[in-house]
Each structure stands twice: as structure tokens, then as C-alpha cells.
Amino acid sequence: MLKNHKTYTYTARNVDNPDKVVTFTLDDERMRVNLTDLLDQAETVSSSESKPKQLIHQIKSKAKPVFLKVREKISGPVHISDVNAMLKDDKFLVRIWPRVAGLRLAPVGINLGQVDNGDAAEAFVNELKTRKETEPAVKRFVGPLDYWIGWAGLMLLVGLFIRRSRQGAAA
């Protein structure tokens, strides 16, 4: 029997900087970051009089979404349990925890600032929350051990313990 496939797409655009656009697609229990206007922006840079200035502007507005898109090509879309979205005073923020070898690495935050359609952003945030409530979280371990920094801290403590025990045995 086929599963009912549910998608939900929201395109966020900054009010003050219309070039700052990111499209988020919820695809069942996963989220994709779409950069539909990236080619249009490349055309804007190539036809601009001040190419270096325009290029820097485009890179700044697209750096984090491009990183997420590249990461997505390598390991697939991110699970919704690793995504948080928030809308406060029409300012839209998305925080994504990419996973490496099943563990959370470091958060990537996309701050789109004030968006042009706060109602649509709020609907996206609510849809994400609803889906997160019905889908089980993707975790390898509990608490701090679900993060690489937790394992690094644990290894550091084990190393310090071994070093202390050797120093105590030598004395």
C-alpha cells in the first residue's frame, strides 16, 4: 500500500533585501532547502556594472542556504526533528542541525529578518510543529551524546582520567 505523500512549501523573502530568498519544502518527515533563484542572481551579478560589489552582496545573502543545499546533495534532506523554525515580529529564523555519521554537528541558522508574508511564515512554523509532533525524532543517543561535541567532551574526560590514573600509579 502506498503512503500518502505530503509536501508543504514556503518561500521566505526578506522585506528590505528582496534578493534574500529561500524556499523550504517539507516532504513528509524531511525538509529540503531550495535555491530556486540562484541562477537569476548569477545573471544579475554578470550584468552588473559593479560586479565585485554585487558578487559580495549575493554571496552574503546566499551563503548558509548554499551550504545547506550542498550538504543536502551529499547526505539528503534533513529530518524535521533536526529543524526549528521561529517567527517573532515577522522576523523568520530557521535553525538546522546537520548530522554527520548520525550525530548532530553544529547548527546552521538562517535568519531571513523581516519577511514579506508573516502569515505564510507562521503557517509554515505551525505545519513544521504539527509534523514534528506526529513523527518520531531521529536520535542515535540520548541527550548530549546525540551531538559530536558531547562525544568530544566524553573522550576528553576519559583521556584526563587515564592520564591522572597513570600519574597516580607512577607516584
RABEL-V231460 format. One line per field, one symbol per residue. phi: phi as a letter, one per 30 degrees, with the letter a starting at -180 (. if undefined). Layout:
phi = ???
This chain:
phi = .ddddcbbbbccbdddbdddbbccbdbhcbbccccdcdddddddddcddceddddddddddcedddedddddddbjdddddcbbbbbbhiccbbcbcdcbhicdcbdccccdidcdbdddddddeddddddddccddcbdbcidddbeddddddddddddddddddddddd
